[in-house]
Amino acid sequence: MSLTPASQPAQPERRRFLQWIGQWSVVAAIVTQLGGVVRAFVPRVLYEPSKKFKLGKPSEYPEGVTFVPMHRLFVARERNQFHVISATCTHLGCTVEWKDKLAEFQCPCHGSKFKADGLPFAGPAPRPLEWYPLSVSGDGFLVVDSGKSVPPTYRFAIA
Amino acid sequence: MTMRARLIRLWRWVTWTWSPASEREASTAIVENLWLHWFPAKVAEASFSWSYSLWLGAISAFLFLILTVTGVLLMFFYVPSTQQAYWSIKDIHYVVGFGWLLRNQHRWAAHLMVLVVFLHMLRVFFTGAYRAQRSANWLVGVILLLLTLFLSFTGYLLPWDQLAFWAVTVGTNIAKEAPLVGAALRFILLGGTEIGQSTLVRFYVLHVFVLPAAVLALFAYHMWRVRRDGGMAVTDPASAGVDEPREASPVAGKTYSLFGVTPGTSLETRAAGPFGDEAATFSAPHLLRRLMLVFLAVFTLTIVLSLISGAPLEEPANATLTPNPAKAPWYFLWLQELVAITTLRLGGLTLSGGLIGGILVPGILLAAGVAWPFLDRSPLRTVGRWFPRERRLQNTVLCIIAFIMLVLVLIGMLMRGPYWQLYWPWQAWPEMPRRL
């Protein structure tokens, strides 16, 4: 090395140690900074619609299955019994469609089919469609909490 | 040898062909000439062949150049916002003067680049040009292929139409199926739990800066590495019958002034390869002339294709209506087919097609591609020749894999109709609603 001085340093150990400190502090600084950069890409706040939202009044939904495009879900009604099934296919997230004559859900992307209770019986979907719990707001609207899921035995009765 | 010495040796092996004897020599070599790393002074005549390499590497580089220029021009008119993206693309296509040409050319060059990079890889495999010292460059090539695909995928979202929205929905849900890291990966990629404004900006910045910069850096290394490894495989002594790996090393003696125009002679360049100086030709003008010819052909092809057929633009993105059928870009259709047919049910356990077809199968193919240069035991004298007898088995296997991929792509492209039903290309599909 042409940069090494001809005369030996008085304390080579100390010099090497200081050099070591210098190099690794640069590495540590870069790694810390990178950690900050990675953190920046994990959002702290999501400006997404709330997972809990209002639908219409129970009386607006006819007997049978009604698609609610805005929230990508189906409202099913049997007399005064309600339940809500997600329209998001459990395979790769396309929107499934309700086929009234066949009483089944079909996915347009990869051909998955689900029974009326959301159980998959054909195609690649690995899991049943999600069921969400219902409640009624003070002003009489159905409220869905799509952050939670319930088993397919769930029914919400309107008095 | 200590760990540190090993690392230093590895670092030298990766970055240096020769170590300068003095600081002065090192500086001189670098600063004397602007075109220092552009071309070697002389190139072996064998590597000029049209039929050996098919010039696929050069073609993909020129497609990248066309994509960069048209891409920068498109950036002047495109607005990466969920409110305006669709309408700015529509303006580019129907209002901006010759905007349609820019957009079509960008689209066609992107499709062609995916195709040509893949063909380039097949060529390198079939000619065994990834062996011995060239294995490092094969790995760089694998990364470049992945970057090309990711570039294409990020560009796919930008028009913010139905095609874009649903292709990316399906694509990012495949990423979600990856074990352990999948959900976090999708969350960071989308910047949230659903495709929205943060997704669009992330894909945009990746598409116009991060990924092209990565491609450019690796492309530079790829080219430098070709020279470091002794030029193209067809010029190897191995392909001339010398059956031992050769570490490329400087051959003493010859000095050239680059391009024959600079007066300096201090720069030592490697002689022209194992066949000696007589079998070599000056790069300028011979190599340069052929490259210009290839560029002209590639440019003309993208223009002609753009005049014949335009880039599609469907209805604006609508999260509540999945188009039927919804398809991935053509180069991912083989994956889409796999994803749709590989869901396994073993007793109570269900393995999603997203995991098997979307992650495991391509993951295994990728791992095999990465490991192959180190597993291949065929004799080195076959390097640099098309379909030699000794490599028949592995070439056949790759042909079969490529053929299966092609068939799956064609099925997905031509035969998949609404609800994923199969139709013959000449059969009409039932009418499907395009809006609610």
Interface residues (C-beta under 8 A of the other chain):
Chain A: S2 F41 V42 P43 L46 E48 P69 M70 R72 H91 L92 G93 C94 T95 E97 Q106 C107 P108 C109 H110 G111 G123 P124 A125 P126 R127
Chain B: S22 E23 W166 T169 V170 N173 I174 F187 I188 G191 G192 T193 E194 G196 S198 A319 T320 L321 T322 P323 N324 P325 A326 Q336 V339 A340 I341 T342 T343 T350 L351 S352 G353 G354 P418 Y419 W420 Q421 M432 L436
